[in-house]
Structures are given as structure tokens and as C-alpha cells.
Amino acid sequence: MNAPASDVLAAPLSLRSGGRLTNRLAKASMEEALGNASCDPTRQLDTLYGRWARGGAGLLLTGHVIVDRAVEHHVTGASAM
């Protein structure tokens, strides 16, 4: 008999890298569009990721992260509208 889906999602997951996730819930990456005009993270972005972290997901994937201001970047998706 198979375990209920809630039991499977709540189970820890060991990664081949040696890391371990506390559960199998993940938040997919998004373009939050909460950086300032200089592409620096804002307090709002920090607050948002803090809430997601406290929400219990085992894995949070970051979105469109700009690491070099000299490289042209384009926002896509709903935040570009």
C-alpha cells in the first residue's frame, strides 16, 4: 500500500551532494521585481524571502538575480508589463 501524499511530501530528502532537505516542498523561481533602480535588493525583497523561508518549504529557488550591473538584462513575464 502506498503512503499518503502528505506523508511523502513531509518526508526529508537526502541529496547526492550530501545536502538534506527537511521536506519535499519547493517554491519555484519567480521575478519578484523588488530590487531598486540600482538592482540592489530592498527591504521588501528581504521580507518576502524571510516569509517564504518561515513558511516551511524544504527548497526555495531564487528568481532573476542580477550579479553584474554592467551586463544588460531584461525583465520578462508579468513584472515587465
Backbone as CSV, one residue per row, in Angstrom:
resi,resn,N_x,N_y,N_z,CA_x,CA_y,CA_z,C_x,C_y,C_z
1,MET,0.839,-1.174,0.000,0.000,0.000,0.000,0.894,1.250,0.000
2,ASN,0.523,2.251,-0.781,1.312,3.477,-0.894,1.022,4.426,0.267
3,ALA,2.049,5.174,0.656,1.887,6.175,1.719,1.065,7.340,1.186
4,PRO,0.287,7.997,2.047,-0.461,9.180,1.617,0.497,10.252,1.099
5,ALA,0.038,11.049,0.127,0.881,12.092,-0.475,1.418,13.040,0.581
6,SER,0.628,13.358,1.593,1.091,14.284,2.632,2.289,13.708,3.385
7,ASP,2.329,12.392,3.580,3.476,11.767,4.247,4.720,11.847,3.376
8,VAL,4.548,11.628,2.086,5.675,11.674,1.154,6.230,13.098,1.086
9,LEU,5.361,14.102,0.977,5.811,15.498,0.896,6.509,15.949,2.173
10,ALA,6.093,15.435,3.298,6.674,15.834,4.581,7.978,15.103,4.895
11,ALA,8.298,14.070,4.130,9.499,13.268,4.400,10.760,14.019,3.980
12,PRO,11.832,13.925,4.758,13.116,14.529,4.374,13.634,13.909,3.078
13,LEU,14.513,14.632,2.400,15.094,14.149,1.158,16.599,14.368,1.208
14,SER,17.367,13.288,1.097,18.827,13.383,1.056,19.263,13.572,-0.386
15,LEU,20.144,14.544,-0.614,20.639,14.838,-1.949,21.975,14.151,-2.186
16,ARG,22.292,13.857,-3.439,23.568,13.208,-3.757,24.755,14.063,-3.342
17,SER,24.554,15.376,-3.279,25.637,16.286,-2.894,25.979,16.189,-1.415
18,GLY,25.129,15.511,-0.660,25.322,15.413,0.777,24.375,16.321,1.546
19,GLY,23.724,17.236,0.822,22.737,18.112,1.455,21.480,17.349,1.813
20,ARG,20.674,17.959,2.624,19.435,17.310,3.039,18.342,18.359,3.128
21,LEU,17.212,18.085,2.485,16.040,18.956,2.580,15.149,18.428,3.690
22,THR,14.561,19.326,4.458,13.718,18.904,5.573,12.402,18.314,5.099
23,ASN,11.990,18.654,3.876,10.780,18.085,3.282,10.904,18.207,1.769
24,ARG,9.872,17.806,1.040,9.931,17.786,-0.419,9.106,18.903,-1.048
25,LEU,8.843,19.949,-0.290,8.121,21.109,-0.816,9.126,22.109,-1.366
26,ALA,8.840,22.665,-2.545,9.732,23.644,-3.157,8.932,24.830,-3.680
27,LYS,9.528,26.021,-3.571,8.953,27.228,-4.158,9.746,27.505,-5.415
28,ALA,9.056,27.555,-6.551,9.725,27.781,-7.831,10.246,29.203,-7.928
29,SER,11.176,29.420,-8.849,11.738,30.757,-9.034,10.717,31.687,-9.671
30,MET,10.847,32.967,-9.345,9.955,33.999,-9.864,10.756,35.274,-10.067
31,GLU,10.243,36.178,-10.876,10.809,37.515,-10.992,9.977,38.406,-10.074
32,GLU,10.516,38.680,-8.888,9.753,39.418,-7.893,9.694,40.912,-8.190
33,ALA,10.629,41.442,-8.957,10.696,42.862,-9.319,10.694,43.760,-8.077
34,LEU,11.459,43.361,-7.057,11.518,44.132,-5.819,12.893,44.729,-5.557
35,GLY,13.738,44.753,-6.566,15.032,45.421,-6.438,14.847,46.911,-6.701
36,ASN,15.833,47.716,-6.296,15.734,49.162,-6.547,16.319,49.501,-7.921
37,ALA,16.367,50.773,-8.253,16.848,51.210,-9.570,18.305,50.818,-9.822
38,SER,19.074,50.587,-8.758,20.478,50.164,-8.891,20.620,48.649,-8.889
39,CYS,19.475,47.950,-8.943,19.442,46.473,-8.939,19.861,45.875,-7.600
40,ASP,19.789,46.655,-6.544,20.099,46.144,-5.216,18.829,45.579,-4.582
41,PRO,18.960,44.546,-3.746,17.783,44.035,-3.047,17.246,45.078,-2.081
42,THR,15.953,45.058,-1.874,15.294,46.006,-0.975,14.827,45.296,0.291
43,ARG,14.391,46.077,1.235,13.824,45.518,2.465,12.608,44.641,2.138
44,GLN,11.822,45.057,1.132,10.645,44.273,0.743,11.049,42.884,0.247
45,LEU,12.132,42.816,-0.522,12.599,41.528,-1.024,13.098,40.654,0.129
46,ASP,13.823,41.250,1.044,14.297,40.529,2.227,13.117,39.994,3.041
47,THR,12.104,40.828,3.215,10.907,40.423,3.959,10.195,39.271,3.262
48,LEU,10.066,39.356,1.945,9.381,38.323,1.183,10.081,36.979,1.316
49,TYR,11.410,36.963,1.111,12.135,35.691,1.217,12.125,35.174,2.662
50,GLY,12.120,36.068,3.630,12.005,35.641,5.022,10.685,34.938,5.287
51,ARG,9.618,35.480,4.735,8.301,34.838,4.899,8.276,33.471,4.239
52,TRP,8.834,33.398,3.025,8.871,32.098,2.361,9.706,31.107,3.166
53,ALA,10.818,31.532,3.709,11.686,30.641,4.493,10.964,30.126,5.734
54,ARG,10.234,31.004,6.387,9.491,30.585,7.585,8.262,29.756,7.235
55,GLY,7.867,29.764,5.956,6.679,29.031,5.522,6.852,27.521,5.519
56,GLY,8.079,27.040,5.596,8.301,25.607,5.746,8.735,24.857,4.501
57,ALA,8.912,25.538,3.363,9.364,24.826,2.161,10.773,24.290,2.385
58,GLY,11.022,23.098,1.883,12.349,22.499,2.006,13.357,23.132,1.066
59,LEU,12.880,23.758,-0.033,13.769,24.320,-1.046,13.151,25.585,-1.615
60,LEU,13.908,26.683,-1.615,13.477,27.939,-2.238,14.406,28.219,-3.407
61,LEU,13.864,28.328,-4.601,14.654,28.648,-5.788,14.530,30.142,-6.036
62,THR,15.649,30.822,-6.215,15.608,32.259,-6.449,15.232,32.546,-7.889
63,GLY,14.790,33.774,-8.112,14.377,34.188,-9.444,15.490,34.864,-10.200
64,HIS,15.151,35.867,-10.922,16.040,36.615,-11.802,17.025,37.422,-10.950
65,VAL,18.211,36.882,-10.711,19.201,37.525,-9.862,20.264,38.174,-10.737
66,ILE,20.450,39.481,-10.578,21.438,40.211,-11.368,22.741,40.237,-10.583
67,VAL,23.795,39.708,-11.184,25.084,39.643,-10.491,26.111,40.601,-11.075
68,ASP,25.811,41.201,-12.230,26.749,42.127,-12.859,25.956,43.265,-13.494
69,ARG,26.029,44.455,-12.890,25.260,45.587,-13.385,25.716,46.043,-14.771
70,ALA,26.918,45.648,-15.185,27.448,46.058,-16.490,26.809,45.266,-17.641
71,VAL,26.172,44.163,-17.332,25.557,43.326,-18.350,24.096,43.715,-18.496
72,GLU,23.685,43.939,-19.740,22.287,44.301,-19.985,21.391,43.139,-19.559
73,HIS,20.299,43.480,-18.924,19.355,42.453,-18.512,17.954,42.899,-18.894
74,HIS,17.095,41.943,-19.077,15.723,42.210,-19.476,14.790,41.501,-18.514
75,VAL,13.790,42.228,-18.047,12.759,41.621,-17.221,11.714,41.037,-18.148
76,THR,11.317,39.821,-17.875,10.284,39.180,-18.673,9.116,38.841,-17.771
77,GLY,8.066,38.376,-18.336,6.918,37.959,-17.546,6.058,39.134,-17.125
78,ALA,5.166,38.880,-16.178,4.172,39.859,-15.753,4.791,41.126,-15.196
79,SER,5.952,41.031,-14.563,6.576,42.227,-13.959,7.079,43.198,-15.006
80,ALA,7.182,42.783,-16.268,7.644,43.657,-17.339,6.519,44.521,-17.898
81,MET,5.305,44.192,-17.549,4.149,44.907,-18.103,3.866,46.189,-17.380
